[in-house]
Amino acid sequence: MSNLKLFFSLIVLLIHATQILTQPTVFREYIGANFANVQFSDVPINPSIQFHFILSFAIDFTPGSSPKPTNGKFNVFWDSENLSPSQVLSIKRQHPNVKVALSLGGDTVSDKAANFTAFSIDSWVSNAVSSLTSVVKQYNLDGIDIDYEHFHASPSVFAQCIGRLVTILKRNRVISFASIAPYDDGEVQRHYLALCVGYAGPVHIYSVGPGPLRDDLIFSLYIPCNM
Ligand SMILES: *[C@@H]1O[C@H](CO)[C@@H](O)[C@H](O)[C@H]1NC(C)=O
């Protein structure tokens, strides 16, 4: 490598490192997917960092044993008896550093893949905005997380649906943050990269696991989405 190239590589590395180190520390815990009677108060909360609970999951499928896609009309699929609107309010009152989000999608619905499915971009976005606005308000939530892992749509359609949804929810002040946590899988990363490139502003990226440096691809995706 020439000295000049080395110099520029170091500058780029330094900029990236500075951005990562200046991100506030956020601990995030997905909760409620396994119906194991876990409550917010069971989880120890460090008062000196930001703490996000992520209700898992809201899914745009019908409930029951043969789920059908609803084209963006989201239903609550988390353990809402133990993680109810009043319990959200209560944990936030006790801990000012706690925010609560819901996550969209997840791996399965009734043991089948929770496929991202949109009949059209406009109709999916419109249904998702209205259904999620009511759930977020009902449950006193602060943000949404995107965790689709299976896709019946191209990366471009997925990116436009999610990007427009997040933009509108933020503009309407329904949510104050949105996040994604893509994992190390080619198909998954193609869809989230399209979202990242098209909607760099509104969506923040977190990695699932011990920390943001766990995985090379997540590490490199972390930067462009926050610029
Ligand atoms: C999702 O799609 C797969 C095929 O790609 C199918 O086997 C599965 O049943 C679908 N999931 C649901 C909930 O319909």
The ligand as a Gaussian input file, in Angstrom:
#p B3LYP/6-31G(d) Opt

LIG

0 1
 C      -43.930000     -17.704000       4.106000
 O      -43.441000     -18.149000       2.875000
 C      -43.016000     -19.508000       2.863000
 C      -42.504000     -19.811000       1.465000
 O      -41.590000     -18.878000       1.034000
 C      -44.158000     -20.430000       3.241000
 O      -43.688000     -21.761000       3.343000
 C      -44.735000     -19.985000       4.594000
 O      -45.860000     -20.762000       4.923000
 C      -45.130000     -18.513000       4.532000
 N      -45.594000     -18.078000       5.856000
 C      -46.876000     -17.880000       6.165000
 C      -47.149000     -17.431000       7.549000
 O      -47.786000     -18.036000       5.387000

